Amino acid sequence: MIDLTTGPSLKNLSDAEFEQRYACDRYTATVLSNRMRYVVEHMCTNLLHHAFSMILRDWYDFAATISGPPAMDYPMSTVSNSLVLFTGAMEHAVRNAVEEYGPENLEPGDVLMVNDPYRGGNHVNDICFIRPVFHEGQIVTFVSLRAHQLDMGGVVPAGFSATKKDVYETGLVIPPTLVYRDDKPIESAFHLIFDNARFCALLLPDMITIYHNLLLGERLMGESIARYGVDAWLGAIRYSCDVSAESMADAITALPDGVYEGDDLVDADGIDQSREYLVKVTITKVGSAMEIDFSGTSEQARTSINCGMFDTKTAVGIALKLLLDPKSAFNSGVYRNVDMLIPAGSFVGAAPPDGPIFLYWEASMPVLLAVFRALESAVGENAVGGDYGSLSIHNGHGVLADGTPWVTVAQCGGEHGPWGATRHGDADSYEAIYLANNLDPATEAIESELPIVVLRKEYVVDSAGTGYNRGGAAVRRDSLFLTEAHHTSSPVHTKRSSGAGAHGGGTGRAGAVWMFPASSFDVAAEKDLVPTDDPEVFRRSIPISGLLDTDTNAQDQERGEYFWFGSNPLWHTKSGDVFRYITNGGGGWGNPMEREPERVMRDVRDEYVTIEGAARDFGVVVIGDPVNDPEGLIVDEQATRVRREELAGQS
């Protein structure tokens, strides 16, 4: 590894120095770096087009990476533009799996697999498939694909539950295991999975497709090595990492030296509601180096909402890229000047067997948000508001009338929602969390394959964090179940909103979850949607999570009591029952009193903000009827000046 903090920058290297360092000229290194990105994107596009299970086909729940050989200590030069949660951990999954299996034991035509969260990050459904690429008898590269498998056994079909109590309940753990040799499947390895997992009719074609995409990546890389030479190829791996390392070092150097602290909370685990989980971070920045210390973070949770140290490392890397250095590529080089202290047995560094990991993003997202908060003063106007923070994931299953089992995974909860605002503008309101980069399952796909009708997928007015730039609005989703079914619901971040404001912006409203039995409102009989504000309908609902009025079950952020998602580990619905999820709102950026009145009026027209909210939160008096005459709205400029002076006097 080259220390880039001394000597000339990459741009100032002479041609001779560059060729001596990277075994090729500058142009070739750039071409090969771009070629590596093309390879992983091509693999992912091909998998997306040929996957069978909905979690791959509709969610884009996979990622591909390229790593260097053991002699270079497996530098991860390239990651795909897909599921971010995977990418930081995959470097370690490759290194640990190959070292444990033994690089000397690998042969051309092999594929290794591993899914152990403690060896390689993420959860057991995310199997990492690793293909060594040989040149003249030597391993020169690894190409890997990590892809979510629909089921890996355990106590919950498809796995998504915050109530699983140990590593054994989470599902099948596979150590580094050979699954192909000489390009022939090893039957015992496949049986290991299929004898322990559900829905194997989907798993088998998905795994075969993954294998063929590894072959695709290998072939494309082989073509490049044949054309440019293996020394240039390895030089380009080093160069790709050095570019990101230098860019991050420069970004860290630009911050003021100092010690910065931040935190975030998760409501509770699946055991009881009495224990919150704190993520605490202390960042010490000196020169071009940064130490990120998670001492003081809560001990590991008693159910599967923990994350492993590699997931924490991913979250830190993404937080730093978003805040400090968004323009260069994410790879191993990002971490070269960053040291981390992650206590073993903590909420962000769980250990087996009693520190189960499944909903790992519910712990790693607070890591990212804690880093955001810690560095807010250091980055100034480049601060970013918090997003909706928790997937509030929904997992349901049942049996059709003909006996066919079905499962819905991450399609009917709060999986997509708003981001926080930045100095560049208002935030989007329907995205994956900052740590993901997924597709949103199409309503048509859900309704055509499952006994579910998606009734609502809409924004919630007055839920976004205020600011000169507004945060994204919370998302309300109603799903009607047409048959009896069983559900796990895991909204673990509704007590306080994750959508913290930045640079003076306001915090988005916290979310909540309910179930509306058909006896409280029969959608078919009423021929209407479940109302959003009828107190009697809410009174007859079953609250699942959030700060709610104990009499009406309606949201009450100031005086409401906390309803705990784990009060019923397995929720049951009958035909006609409806689940409703509302996500957290996104954080705003900047002073809301400086937002131009015309922009506030546009928010009223688009039903992000009510007329009352415009006056209350932005000091802007809007006149008109946003529902029946949205284009007729006007700003009362005199009343707005008076209102803003009044609010300024109160502050």
Salt bridges, closest charged atoms under 4 A:
ASP58 OD2 - ARG57 NH2 2.62
ASP61 OD2 - HIS148 ND1 3.55
ASP73 OD1 - ARG95 NE 3.18
GLU91 OE2 - ARG95 NH2 3.04
GLU100 OE1 - ARG119 NE 2.81
GLU107 OE2 - ARG181 NH1 3.67
ASP110 OD2 - ARG181 NH2 2.67
ASP116 OD2 - ARG119 NH1 2.67
ASP126 OD2 - HIS123 NE2 3.01
ASP126 OD1 - HIS148 ND1 3.02
GLU136 OE2 - HIS135 NE2 3.78
ASP151 OD2 - ARG198 NH1 2.95
ASP182 OD2 - LYS184 NZ 3.70
ASP183 OD1 - ARG131 NH1 2.79
GLU218 OE1 - ARG131 NH2 2.95
GLU223 OE1 - ARG35 NH2 3.17
GLU223 OE2 - ARG219 NH1 3.09
ASP242 OD1 - ARG336 NH1 2.86
ASP257 OD1 - LYS285 NZ 2.57
GLU261 OE2 - LYS280 NZ 3.98
ASP264 OD1 - ARG373 NH1 3.00
ASP264 OD2 - HIS493 NE2 3.11
ASP269 OD2 - ARG302 NE 2.71
ASP272 OD1 - ARG302 NH2 3.38
GLU276 OE2 - LYS495 NZ 3.20
GLU276 OE2 - ARG496 NH1 3.05
GLU299 OE2 - ARG275 NH1 3.14
ASP325 OD2 - LYS321 NZ 3.07
GLU381 OE2 - ARG423 NH1 3.95
ASP426 OD2 - ARG470 NH2 3.64
ASP426 OD1 - ARG595 NH1 2.90
ASP426 OD1 - ARG599 NH2 3.14
ASP440 OD1 - HIS416 ND1 3.30
ASP440 OD2 - LYS457 NZ 2.92
GLU449 OE2 - ARG57 NH1 3.02
GLU458 OE2 - ARG456 NH1 2.96
GLU458 OE2 - ARG476 NH1 2.67
ASP462 OD2 - ARG616 NH2 3.76
ASP478 OD2 - ARG456 NE 3.28
ASP478 OD1 - ARG580 NE 2.78
GLU536 OE2 - ARG539 NE 3.33
ASP551 OD1 - ARG539 NH1 3.07
ASP556 OD2 - ARG559 NH2 3.79
GLU596 OE1 - ARG599 NH1 3.07
ASP603 OD2 - ARG470 NE 2.93
ASP603 OD2 - ARG595 NH2 2.89
ASP606 OD1 - ARG605 NE 3.05
ASP617 OD1 - ARG616 NE 3.09
GLU646 OE2 - ARG643 NH1 2.86
